[in-house]
Amino acid sequence: MVPGRDAGRAATRRRSLLAAPALALALRSPRAMAQGRYPSRPVQLLVPWAAGGGTDAVARMIGSLLERELGQPVVVVNRTGGQGVVGHAAISNAAPDGHTIGMLTLEIAMMHWVGLTELTPRSYTPIALMNQDPAAVMVNAASPYADIRALAEALRAAPPRRFKGSGSGRGGSWHLAFVGWLRAMGLGADHVLWVPVEGAALGMQELAAGGVDLVACSLPEGKGMLDAKRARPLVVMAAERNGAFPDVPTLKEALGIDYAAGLWRGIAGPPGLPAEAREVLGAALDRIYRSEEFQGFMATRGFGTSFAGAAGFAAFMDRSDAAMGQALRDVGLAKG
């Protein structure tokens, strides 16, 4: 036995045993692959709309997968109010360190046109577009209108504001989609009295309770009430049917109206997001989008999928902003 040599070997073994758990944890964490220090603490994912709606559902799925990718807790926080202004403002005003990000929705390309805020798509650091969904029209399960043709005929025959609709705030995504359909039928933008709500989930609750006659929102957002047999879908405003709802016809199929409208959702941070955070989040969201878990969830719920990285998402939002501005001017809702 050589005391010095044996003591050295023992020390080496002790160091190896102590290092093994840390090494294993590092190898398991996708964050270690980024070879950076971001994120250094839990990440908040802000959602500008109410819990239970489509935006909330998509955000929570992304949050759960992002938590695994980043190796840090991801806390989804609903910041509602002001027809989406409160939550979108909270994302833009967050500390630019990457630990508070959020889900932008189509409304950010609309709200400033109607005078609700000065925020625009340029008020953020875009990270990734994750989803696009067409609008649909739904009625209460007890409604006398069994199909969209019967509802359309009733709307045309009724005096202005006899029917009540909901699904978003006034001038929100689903309201604008619905107004576009009214105009396509030759009716005025205010022919149906719009009851503003903070998100489609609340609109569907109003529909089930009998407070409104119809709701315009995406089919996935109505899924809970549809599955409970408390609501009935009549039509989807898209070029083709939704694979998860194959029995719901398009406007073109049912009424011969070639009109499509919907919303989009993407992840962004405040202005000035550090390059490391942008890169880590962008790579993580790309992996999430391509994962079986995300694609399976979106398909099961009937959500559409569409991906663009930071540059593509920025260009997409610019195009959306211009299109929404023109659409709002066309229906008389734009200010200035």
C-alpha positions as CSV (number, residue, x, y, z in Angstrom):
1,M,0.0,0.0,0.0
2,V,1.2,3.5,-0.9
3,P,-0.5,6.0,1.4
4,G,-0.1,9.1,-0.8
5,R,-1.2,7.3,-4.0
6,D,-4.2,5.7,-2.3
7,A,-5.3,9.0,-0.8
8,G,-5.1,10.7,-4.2
9,R,-7.2,8.0,-5.8
10,A,-9.8,8.3,-3.0
11,A,-10.0,12.1,-3.5
12,T,-10.5,11.6,-7.2
13,R,-13.3,9.1,-6.7
14,R,-15.0,11.5,-4.2
15,R,-14.8,14.4,-6.8
16,S,-16.2,12.2,-9.5
17,L,-19.1,11.1,-7.3
18,L,-19.9,14.7,-6.4
19,A,-19.7,15.9,-10.0
20,A,-21.9,13.1,-11.5
21,P,-25.3,14.4,-10.4
22,A,-24.5,17.9,-11.6
23,L,-23.3,16.6,-14.9
24,A,-26.3,14.4,-15.4
25,L,-28.7,17.3,-14.6
26,A,-26.8,19.5,-17.1
27,L,-27.0,16.9,-19.8
28,R,-30.8,16.5,-19.2
29,S,-31.5,20.3,-19.4
30,P,-31.9,21.7,-22.9
31,R,-30.8,25.0,-21.3
32,A,-27.3,23.6,-20.9
33,M,-27.1,23.1,-24.6
34,A,-27.5,26.8,-25.1
35,Q,-24.2,27.3,-23.2
36,G,-25.6,30.5,-21.6
37,R,-27.0,31.7,-18.4
38,Y,-30.5,32.5,-19.6
39,P,-33.0,31.9,-18.0
40,S,-31.7,32.3,-14.4
41,R,-35.1,32.1,-12.7
42,P,-38.7,31.3,-13.5
43,V,-40.3,32.8,-16.6
44,Q,-43.7,34.4,-16.8
45,L,-45.8,33.9,-19.9
46,L,-48.5,36.6,-19.9
47,V,-51.9,36.0,-21.7
48,P,-54.0,39.0,-22.5
49,W,-57.3,37.0,-22.4
50,A,-59.3,35.1,-19.9
51,A,-58.6,31.6,-18.7
52,G,-60.5,28.9,-20.5
53,G,-60.4,30.5,-24.0
54,G,-58.4,29.3,-27.0
55,T,-55.5,31.7,-26.4
56,D,-55.2,30.5,-22.8
57,A,-55.3,26.9,-23.9
58,V,-52.5,27.3,-26.5
59,A,-50.4,29.4,-24.1
60,R,-50.7,26.8,-21.3
61,M,-49.6,24.0,-23.7
62,I,-46.7,26.1,-24.9
63,G,-45.8,27.0,-21.3
64,S,-45.7,23.4,-20.2
65,L,-43.4,22.4,-23.0
66,L,-41.3,25.6,-22.7
67,E,-40.7,24.7,-19.0
68,R,-39.1,21.5,-20.1
69,E,-37.0,23.2,-22.8
70,L,-35.7,25.9,-20.6
71,G,-35.1,24.0,-17.4
72,Q,-37.0,26.6,-15.4
73,P,-40.6,26.9,-14.2
74,V,-42.9,28.8,-16.7
75,V,-45.8,30.5,-15.0
76,V,-48.8,31.4,-17.2
77,V,-50.5,34.5,-16.0
78,N,-53.8,35.9,-17.4
79,R,-53.8,39.7,-17.5
80,T,-57.2,40.6,-18.8
81,G,-59.0,44.0,-19.2
82,G,-59.4,46.8,-21.7
83,Q,-60.3,44.5,-24.5
84,G,-56.8,43.0,-24.6
85,V,-55.0,46.3,-23.9
86,V,-54.0,45.5,-20.3
87,G,-52.3,42.2,-21.1
88,H,-50.6,43.4,-24.3
89,A,-49.3,46.5,-22.4
90,A,-47.9,44.3,-19.6
91,I,-45.9,42.3,-22.2
92,S,-44.5,45.5,-23.8
93,N,-43.7,47.1,-20.5
94,A,-42.0,44.1,-18.9
95,A,-38.3,44.2,-17.9
96,P,-36.3,43.4,-21.1
97,D,-34.5,40.4,-19.6
98,G,-36.5,37.6,-21.1
99,H,-38.1,36.5,-17.8
100,T,-41.4,38.0,-18.8
101,I,-42.7,37.2,-22.2
102,G,-46.2,36.9,-23.6
103,M,-48.6,35.7,-26.2
104,L,-49.6,38.3,-28.8
105,T,-52.9,37.9,-30.6
106,L,-54.4,39.5,-33.7
107,E,-55.8,42.3,-31.6
108,I,-52.4,44.0,-31.4
109,A,-52.8,44.7,-35.1
110,M,-56.2,46.2,-34.5
111,M,-56.5,48.0,-31.2
112,H,-54.5,51.1,-32.1
113,W,-56.6,51.6,-35.2
114,V,-59.7,52.0,-33.0
115,G,-58.1,54.3,-30.5
116,L,-57.8,51.8,-27.6
117,T,-54.0,52.1,-27.3
118,E,-50.8,53.3,-29.0
119,L,-49.3,49.8,-29.0
120,T,-48.6,48.3,-32.4
121,P,-46.8,45.1,-33.5
122,R,-43.6,47.2,-33.5
123,S,-43.9,47.6,-29.7
124,Y,-42.4,44.1,-29.1
125,T,-39.5,41.8,-29.8
126,P,-41.1,39.1,-31.9
127,I,-40.0,35.6,-31.2
128,A,-42.3,33.1,-33.0
129,L,-45.7,32.8,-34.7
130,M,-47.3,29.5,-33.5
131,N,-50.9,29.4,-34.6
132,Q,-53.7,30.7,-36.9
133,D,-57.4,29.9,-36.6
134,P,-60.5,30.9,-38.7
135,A,-63.7,32.3,-37.2
136,A,-66.8,30.2,-36.9
137,V,-70.5,31.1,-36.0
138,M,-72.2,29.2,-33.2
139,V,-75.7,29.3,-31.7
140,N,-77.3,27.9,-28.6
141,A,-78.1,24.2,-28.8
142,A,-81.8,25.1,-28.4
143,S,-81.7,27.8,-31.2
144,P,-84.3,27.4,-33.9
145,Y,-81.6,27.9,-36.5
146,A,-80.4,24.5,-37.5
147,D,-78.0,25.7,-40.2
148,I,-76.3,28.8,-41.4
149,R,-78.7,29.4,-44.2
150,A,-81.6,29.6,-41.8
151,L,-79.7,32.0,-39.6
152,A,-78.7,34.1,-42.6
153,E,-82.3,34.4,-43.7
154,A,-83.4,35.4,-40.2
155,L,-80.7,38.1,-40.0
156,R,-81.7,39.5,-43.4
157,A,-85.4,39.6,-42.4
158,A,-84.9,41.1,-39.0
159,P,-84.6,44.8,-38.2
160,P,-81.2,46.2,-37.2
161,R,-80.0,45.2,-33.7
162,R,-82.8,42.6,-33.2
163,F,-80.1,39.9,-32.9
164,K,-77.3,40.0,-30.3
165,G,-73.9,38.5,-30.9
166,S,-70.6,38.2,-28.9
167,G,-67.2,36.6,-28.8
168,S,-64.7,39.4,-28.3
169,G,-64.6,43.1,-27.5
170,R,-66.1,45.6,-30.0
171,G,-63.5,45.9,-32.8
172,G,-61.9,42.7,-31.6
173,S,-60.8,39.9,-33.9
174,W,-64.1,37.9,-33.8
175,H,-66.2,41.0,-34.0
176,L,-64.3,42.2,-37.1
177,A,-64.6,38.7,-38.7
178,F,-68.3,38.7,-38.0
179,V,-68.8,42.2,-39.4
180,G,-67.0,41.1,-42.5
181,W,-69.5,38.3,-43.0
182,L,-72.4,40.7,-42.4
183,R,-71.0,43.1,-45.1
184,A,-70.5,40.2,-47.4
185,M,-74.3,39.5,-47.1
186,G,-75.1,43.1,-47.8
187,L,-76.0,44.0,-44.2
188,G,-74.6,46.9,-42.1
189,A,-71.8,46.5,-39.7
190,D,-74.1,47.1,-36.7
191,H,-77.0,45.1,-38.0
192,V,-76.4,42.7,-35.1
193,L,-76.0,44.2,-31.7
194,W,-72.5,43.2,-30.5
195,V,-72.1,42.5,-26.8
196,P,-68.4,43.0,-25.9
197,V,-66.7,40.4,-23.6
198,E,-63.2,39.8,-22.5
199,G,-62.5,36.7,-24.5
200,A,-64.4,33.9,-26.4
201,A,-64.8,31.8,-23.3
202,L,-67.1,34.4,-21.7
203,G,-68.9,34.9,-25.0
204,M,-69.7,31.1,-25.1
205,Q,-71.0,31.3,-21.5
206,E,-73.3,34.1,-22.6
207,L,-74.5,32.0,-25.5
208,A,-75.2,29.0,-23.3
209,A,-77.0,31.2,-20.8
210,G,-79.2,32.7,-23.5
211,G,-77.8,36.2,-23.2
212,V,-76.9,36.4,-26.9
213,D,-78.2,34.7,-30.0
214,L,-74.9,33.8,-31.6
215,V,-71.2,33.8,-31.1
216,A,-68.3,34.3,-33.5
217,C,-65.1,32.7,-32.4
218,S,-62.9,29.8,-33.4
219,L,-64.2,26.3,-33.2
220,P,-61.6,25.2,-30.7
221,E,-62.7,28.0,-28.4
222,G,-66.2,26.8,-28.5
223,K,-65.3,23.1,-28.0
224,G,-66.2,22.9,-24.3
225,M,-69.8,24.1,-24.9
226,L,-70.0,22.1,-28.1
227,D,-68.9,18.9,-26.3
228,A,-71.4,19.7,-23.5
229,K,-74.2,19.9,-26.2
230,R,-74.9,23.5,-25.0
231,A,-74.0,25.1,-28.4
232,R,-74.1,24.2,-32.1
233,P,-71.6,25.2,-34.8
234,L,-73.1,26.4,-38.1
235,V,-70.2,27.5,-40.3
236,V,-66.5,28.2,-40.4
237,M,-65.0,31.3,-42.2
238,A,-62.2,29.4,-43.9
239,A,-61.2,28.2,-47.3
240,E,-61.7,24.6,-46.2
241,R,-63.2,22.6,-43.3
242,N,-61.5,22.0,-40.0
243,G,-60.3,18.4,-39.8
244,A,-61.4,18.2,-36.1
245,F,-64.9,19.5,-37.0
246,P,-65.5,17.9,-40.4
247,D,-69.3,18.4,-40.3
248,V,-69.1,22.2,-40.1
249,P,-69.3,23.7,-43.7
250,T,-67.5,26.7,-45.0
251,L,-69.3,29.9,-45.9
252,K,-68.6,29.2,-49.5
253,E,-70.1,25.7,-49.3
254,A,-73.2,26.8,-47.4
255,L,-73.9,30.2,-48.7
256,G,-71.7,30.7,-51.8
257,I,-69.9,33.5,-50.0
258,D,-66.1,33.4,-50.6
259,Y,-65.0,35.0,-47.3
260,A,-62.4,33.9,-44.7
261,A,-61.3,35.5,-41.5
262,G,-59.6,34.5,-38.3
263,L,-56.9,35.2,-35.8
264,W,-53.3,34.4,-35.0
265,R,-51.2,33.9,-31.9
266,G,-47.4,34.2,-31.3
267,I,-44.8,34.6,-28.6
268,A,-43.0,37.9,-28.1
269,G,-41.2,39.9,-25.5
270,P,-40.7,43.6,-24.7
271,P,-38.5,45.8,-26.8
272,G,-34.8,45.4,-26.2
273,L,-34.8,41.7,-25.5
274,P,-31.2,40.5,-25.1
275,A,-29.8,38.4,-28.0
276,E,-29.2,35.4,-25.7
277,A,-32.9,35.3,-24.6
278,R,-34.1,35.7,-28.2
279,E,-31.9,32.9,-29.4
280,V,-32.8,30.5,-26.6
281,L,-36.5,31.2,-26.8
282,G,-36.6,31.1,-30.6
283,A,-34.8,27.7,-30.7
284,A,-37.0,26.3,-27.9
285,L,-40.2,27.4,-29.6
286,D,-39.1,25.9,-32.9
287,R,-38.5,22.6,-31.2
288,I,-41.9,22.9,-29.4
289,Y,-43.7,23.6,-32.6
290,R,-42.2,20.5,-34.3
291,S,-42.9,18.3,-31.3
292,E,-45.4,15.5,-31.3
293,E,-46.9,16.8,-28.1
294,F,-47.7,20.3,-29.5
295,Q,-48.9,19.1,-32.9
296,G,-51.0,16.4,-31.3
297,F,-52.6,18.9,-28.9
298,M,-53.4,21.4,-31.6
299,A,-54.9,18.7,-33.9
300,T,-57.0,17.2,-31.1
301,R,-58.4,20.6,-30.1
302,G,-58.8,21.7,-33.7
303,F,-56.3,24.6,-33.6
304,G,-54.5,25.5,-36.8
305,T,-50.7,25.5,-36.8
306,S,-48.5,28.0,-38.5
307,F,-44.8,28.8,-37.6
308,A,-42.5,31.7,-38.4
309,G,-39.3,32.6,-36.6
310,A,-38.5,36.1,-35.4
311,A,-38.0,37.8,-38.7
312,G,-40.9,36.0,-40.4
313,F,-43.2,36.8,-37.5
314,A,-42.2,40.5,-37.6
315,A,-43.0,40.7,-41.3
316,F,-46.3,38.7,-40.8
317,M,-47.4,41.2,-38.1
318,D,-46.6,44.1,-40.4
319,R,-48.8,42.6,-43.1
320,S,-51.6,41.9,-40.5
321,D,-51.4,45.4,-39.2
322,A,-51.9,46.9,-42.6
323,A,-54.7,44.5,-43.5
324,M,-56.6,45.2,-40.2
325,G,-56.2,48.9,-40.6
326,Q,-57.9,48.7,-44.0
327,A,-60.6,46.4,-42.8
328,L,-61.4,48.6,-39.9
329,R,-61.6,51.6,-42.1
330,D,-63.9,49.7,-44.5
331,V,-66.4,49.0,-41.7
332,G,-66.1,52.5,-40.1
333,L,-64.4,51.5,-36.9
334,A,-61.0,53.0,-37.5
335,K,-60.2,56.4,-35.9
336,G,-58.2,58.8,-38.0
